[in-house]
Amino acid sequence: MQNLIEPDKRVDELAHAVIGAAIEVHRHLGPGFLENIYEEALCIELEAIPFERQKEISVLYKGRPIGKHRVDLLVGQSLMVELKAIEALAEIHTAQVISYLKATGLTLGLLINFNVSILKNGIQRVVYTNNNAGSWRSLRLGG
């Protein structure tokens, strides 16, 4: 996968702040709750950072709108965050984040699964470059 562009420093700093906030939420709540509980708690942690919750985005096909979708959090208008509370992340969840990045034109997304004993094992960083090949890279923080 060539021609990947790393997100700028500001976006990386936002991602770092979101990960720290998610760790704080997980430290207090642990695994086992529904996704909306974690989303609510994470929004409390992120109050000092501008974000939009359940942000509606348009999906285009050949330049024409074909539908709308909602992303869990759009942080600082430049970081997409998708939250899960499931047994394990699967390839379809990464594909979902890549699709949201394509639709928004953003380069960095975080996929966070709170239903794990150690949160770093449930965090995935997804970088997408909107070039002809649609290059992307995914990294699970916990290995």
C-alpha positions as CSV (number, residue, x, y, z in Angstrom):
1,M,0.0,0.0,0.0
2,Q,1.8,3.0,-1.3
3,N,1.3,6.8,-1.1
4,L,-0.2,6.8,2.4
5,I,-0.2,10.2,3.9
6,E,0.0,10.4,7.7
7,P,-2.5,12.6,9.4
8,D,-1.1,16.0,10.5
9,K,0.1,16.6,14.0
10,R,-3.2,18.2,15.2
11,V,-5.2,15.2,14.2
12,D,-2.7,12.8,15.9
13,E,-3.0,15.0,19.0
14,L,-6.8,14.7,18.9
15,A,-6.5,10.9,18.5
16,H,-4.2,10.8,21.5
17,A,-6.7,12.9,23.6
18,V,-9.6,10.6,22.5
19,I,-7.6,7.5,23.4
20,G,-6.8,8.9,26.8
21,A,-10.5,9.8,27.4
22,A,-11.5,6.3,26.3
23,I,-9.0,4.7,28.7
24,E,-10.4,6.9,31.5
25,V,-14.0,5.7,30.7
26,H,-12.9,2.1,30.5
27,R,-11.0,2.4,33.8
28,H,-14.2,3.5,35.5
29,L,-16.8,1.4,33.7
30,G,-14.9,-1.7,32.6
31,P,-16.3,-4.0,29.9
32,G,-19.9,-5.2,29.7
33,F,-22.1,-2.2,29.1
34,L,-23.9,-1.3,25.9
35,E,-22.3,1.0,23.3
36,N,-24.5,4.0,24.1
37,I,-23.3,3.9,27.8
38,Y,-19.7,4.2,26.7
39,E,-20.6,6.9,24.1
40,E,-22.3,9.0,26.8
41,A,-19.4,8.6,29.2
42,L,-16.8,9.4,26.4
43,C,-18.7,12.6,25.5
44,I,-18.4,13.7,29.2
45,E,-14.7,13.1,29.0
46,L,-14.4,15.0,25.7
47,E,-16.2,18.2,26.9
48,A,-13.1,20.3,26.5
49,I,-12.6,19.2,22.9
50,P,-15.0,20.3,20.1
51,F,-16.8,17.2,18.7
52,E,-20.1,16.3,17.1
53,R,-22.0,13.2,18.2
54,Q,-24.0,11.0,15.8
55,K,-22.8,13.2,13.0
56,E,-24.8,12.7,9.8
57,I,-22.7,12.3,6.7
58,S,-23.8,12.0,3.1
59,V,-22.8,9.0,1.0
60,L,-22.1,9.8,-2.6
61,Y,-21.9,7.5,-5.6
62,K,-20.3,9.1,-8.7
63,G,-20.9,12.5,-7.2
64,R,-24.6,11.9,-6.4
65,P,-26.0,11.6,-2.9
66,I,-27.4,8.1,-2.4
67,G,-28.0,8.1,1.4
68,K,-26.9,9.2,4.8
69,H,-25.1,7.6,7.6
70,R,-24.2,8.6,11.1
71,V,-20.7,8.3,12.6
72,D,-20.5,8.0,16.4
73,L,-18.2,11.0,16.9
74,L,-16.5,13.5,14.7
75,V,-13.8,15.2,16.8
76,G,-12.4,18.5,15.9
77,Q,-13.9,18.2,12.4
78,S,-11.0,16.0,11.5
79,L,-11.0,12.7,13.4
80,M,-13.7,10.0,13.0
81,V,-14.4,7.8,16.0
82,E,-16.5,4.6,15.8
83,L,-17.4,3.0,19.1
84,K,-18.3,-0.7,19.7
85,A,-19.1,-2.9,22.7
86,I,-18.8,-6.3,21.1
87,E,-17.1,-9.6,21.7
88,A,-14.3,-8.9,19.1
89,L,-13.5,-6.5,16.3
90,A,-13.8,-8.1,12.8
91,E,-12.7,-7.0,9.4
92,I,-16.2,-5.6,8.7
93,H,-15.7,-3.0,11.4
94,T,-12.4,-1.9,9.8
95,A,-14.2,-1.7,6.5
96,Q,-16.9,0.4,8.1
97,V,-14.3,2.9,9.4
98,I,-12.6,3.0,6.0
99,S,-16.0,3.7,4.3
100,Y,-16.7,6.6,6.8
101,L,-13.3,8.0,6.1
102,K,-14.0,7.8,2.3
103,A,-17.3,9.5,2.7
104,T,-16.0,12.3,4.9
105,G,-12.7,12.8,3.2
106,L,-10.8,12.4,6.5
107,T,-7.6,10.5,6.8
108,L,-7.7,9.1,10.4
109,G,-10.3,7.1,12.2
110,L,-10.3,5.3,15.6
111,L,-12.2,2.1,16.1
112,I,-12.7,1.6,19.8
113,N,-14.2,-1.6,21.3
114,F,-14.9,-1.2,25.0
115,N,-15.9,-4.9,25.6
116,V,-12.3,-5.9,26.4
117,S,-10.4,-6.4,29.7
118,I,-7.5,-4.1,28.6
119,L,-8.7,-1.2,26.4
120,K,-5.5,-0.9,24.3
121,N,-6.4,-4.4,23.0
122,G,-9.7,-2.9,21.7
123,I,-8.3,0.2,19.9
124,Q,-7.6,0.3,16.2
125,R,-6.1,3.3,14.3
126,V,-7.1,3.4,10.7
127,V,-5.4,5.7,8.2
128,Y,-6.9,6.2,4.8
129,T,-5.5,8.2,1.8
130,N,-8.0,9.2,-0.8
131,N,-5.9,8.5,-3.9
132,N,-6.7,6.5,-7.0
133,A,-5.9,3.3,-5.2
134,G,-7.8,4.2,-2.0
135,S,-4.8,3.2,0.2
136,W,-5.4,2.4,3.9
137,R,-3.5,1.0,6.9
138,S,-4.9,-0.3,10.1
139,L,-3.0,-0.8,13.4
140,R,-4.4,-2.4,16.6
141,L,-2.8,-0.7,19.5
142,G,-2.7,-3.8,21.7
143,G,-1.1,-5.9,19.0
